[in-house]
Amino acid sequence: MTSTPAILLLVLTLAAGVAAGLLFLQRARRPWLVTAHLVLALGATAAVALLVSGLVSGGPAGARPPGLLPLAMLAVALAAGWSAGRIARLRRPGATLLLAGHAVLGVAGFLVFLAWARNL
């Protein structure tokens, strides 16, 4: 397996996230878009995990430790994005800050994964 499916899923996740973020800033809600972003993020993180772990044929066994960084960044971004919606009912400013961290960490994880996948 090449890194192409993981990159494609990450790009789709990023596009859905940007669309959901713009709607969030306009105070418009599209629950189906947030759900699609979550499902894409789960799939993308799973694809990155399979690629990093080397379970998929063609996964480089010697490149595991550097690959753990983008995987960890994407996993934390996924957890932060999921939990931001849950705590928004309790503390809106805290949820907004968590959502901003989710966006920054998600984009950074995507860029770090691209740098790591370039060397496959």
C-alpha positions as CSV (number, residue, x, y, z in Angstrom):
1,M,0.0,0.0,0.0
2,T,1.2,3.4,-0.8
3,S,0.5,6.5,1.2
4,T,-1.9,7.8,-1.5
5,P,-5.1,6.6,0.2
6,A,-4.0,8.1,3.6
7,I,-3.2,11.4,1.9
8,L,-6.5,11.4,0.0
9,L,-8.4,10.8,3.2
10,L,-6.5,13.5,5.0
11,V,-7.2,16.0,2.2
12,L,-10.9,15.2,2.3
13,T,-10.9,15.5,6.1
14,L,-9.1,18.8,5.8
15,A,-11.6,20.1,3.2
16,A,-14.6,19.0,5.3
17,G,-13.0,20.6,8.4
18,V,-12.4,23.9,6.6
19,A,-16.0,24.0,5.4
20,A,-17.3,23.1,8.9
21,G,-15.0,25.8,10.5
22,L,-16.2,28.5,8.1
23,L,-19.8,27.6,8.9
24,F,-18.9,27.6,12.6
25,L,-17.5,31.1,12.3
26,Q,-20.7,32.2,10.6
27,R,-22.7,30.6,13.4
28,A,-24.3,28.3,11.0
29,R,-24.6,24.6,11.8
30,R,-24.5,21.6,9.4
31,P,-24.5,18.5,11.6
32,W,-24.1,16.2,8.6
33,L,-20.9,18.0,7.7
34,V,-19.5,17.7,11.2
35,T,-20.4,14.0,11.1
36,A,-18.7,13.5,7.7
37,H,-15.6,15.3,9.0
38,L,-15.5,13.0,12.0
39,V,-16.0,9.8,9.8
40,L,-13.3,11.0,7.4
41,A,-10.9,11.8,10.3
42,L,-11.4,8.3,11.8
43,G,-10.7,6.7,8.4
44,A,-7.7,8.9,7.8
45,T,-6.2,8.2,11.2
46,A,-6.7,4.5,10.7
47,A,-5.0,4.6,7.3
48,V,-2.1,6.5,8.8
49,A,-1.9,4.0,11.7
50,L,-1.8,1.1,9.2
51,L,0.9,2.7,7.2
52,V,3.0,3.7,10.1
53,S,2.7,0.3,11.8
54,G,3.9,-1.5,8.7
55,L,1.0,-4.0,8.8
56,V,0.2,-3.1,5.3
57,S,2.5,-4.5,2.6
58,G,5.0,-2.0,1.6
59,G,5.1,-0.2,4.9
60,P,8.6,0.5,5.9
61,A,9.6,-1.3,9.0
62,G,12.5,0.9,9.8
63,A,10.5,4.2,9.6
64,R,8.2,3.5,12.4
65,P,9.4,5.9,15.2
66,P,9.4,9.1,13.1
67,G,6.0,8.0,11.7
68,L,4.6,7.9,15.2
69,L,4.7,11.7,15.5
70,P,2.1,12.5,12.7
71,L,0.0,9.6,14.0
72,A,0.1,11.0,17.6
73,M,-0.7,14.5,16.3
74,L,-3.7,13.3,14.3
75,A,-5.0,11.2,17.1
76,V,-4.8,14.1,19.6
77,A,-6.4,16.4,17.1
78,L,-9.2,13.8,16.6
79,A,-9.8,13.5,20.3
80,A,-9.7,17.3,20.8
81,G,-12.2,17.9,18.0
82,W,-14.6,15.2,19.3
83,S,-14.4,16.4,22.8
84,A,-14.8,20.1,21.9
85,G,-18.4,19.5,20.8
86,R,-19.1,17.7,24.0
87,I,-17.8,20.4,26.3
88,A,-19.4,23.2,24.3
89,R,-22.5,22.8,26.3
90,L,-20.6,23.4,29.6
91,R,-18.1,26.1,28.7
92,R,-18.2,27.8,25.4
93,P,-14.9,29.7,25.6
94,G,-13.0,26.5,26.6
95,A,-14.6,24.6,23.7
96,T,-13.7,27.3,21.3
97,L,-10.1,27.3,22.5
98,L,-10.0,23.5,22.2
99,L,-11.5,23.7,18.7
100,A,-8.7,26.1,17.7
101,G,-6.1,23.7,19.0
102,H,-7.8,20.9,17.1
103,A,-7.5,22.8,13.9
104,V,-3.9,23.8,14.4
105,L,-2.8,20.3,15.5
106,G,-4.8,18.7,12.7
107,V,-3.2,20.8,10.0
108,A,0.3,20.4,11.6
109,G,-0.2,16.6,11.7
110,F,-1.2,16.6,8.1
111,L,1.9,18.5,7.1
112,V,4.2,16.3,9.3
113,F,2.6,13.2,7.7
114,L,3.3,14.6,4.2
115,A,6.9,15.2,5.1
116,W,7.2,11.6,6.6
117,A,5.4,10.0,3.6
118,R,7.7,11.7,1.1
119,N,10.5,9.4,2.3
120,L,8.5,6.1,1.8
